[in-house]
């Protein structure tokens, strides 16, 4: 697949995931900027944000102290720090790093159901949002 096709698929995956989260009764806000997409989920555990970047570059991190999940095609540099629970997912490398919470676990399960299994594989999905 071309880079453009992979970017379109990544955004479509985020759109589908957002629809599932809405279907589970959680308020969400989904926005697409030029180079970054934002999914903000309001849940009893607090506000959680998933950011998707199409291209390498500067991450624009939201304010707050809830869970933060950064997703990109190439992977997220270790230097991205937020001072809050943070997980990083690389779609091409199929790898998850960092501290995963309810949002990251739910997105990981969503990807798994579509044949994208993230490393490390020693993980099971408990109760989540989807």
ZIFEN-V656753 format. One record per helix or strand. SS is the DSSP state (2 for helix, 1 for strand). FROM is the first residue (numbers start at 1). TO is the last residue. If there is no record, write none. Layout:
# ZIFEN-V656753
SS:FROM:TO
SS:FROM:TO
This chain:
# ZIFEN-V656753
2:3:23
1:27:32
1:36:43
1:46:53
1:68:72
1:86:90
1:95:98
2:102:112
1:119:119
